[in-house]
Amino acid sequence: MADALTVPHAVAALVLCAGGLAKLRSPRTAATALGIPAGWIRAFSVYELALGAGALAWPALSPLLALTYAGLA
């Protein structure tokens, strides 16, 4: 079962990294849409990048990855 989940786990981690990188480059769009300071968006994007990269290296971070996606939904 674990082998079957390897690719979806990696894709989820990479998508989180891509979203974090996009918000890190241009936080103003998300900040305007959400009505919060751009610094908060930038801080969350660093969290997304760190979690995505960490989840690729350490699969034990999978529950935190799932909780992050659930929180964003």
Secondary structure, 3 states (H helix, E strand, C coil): CCHHHHHHHHHHHHHHHHHHHHHHHCHHHHHHHHCCCHHHHHHHHHHHHHHHHHHHHCHHHHHHHHHHHHHHC
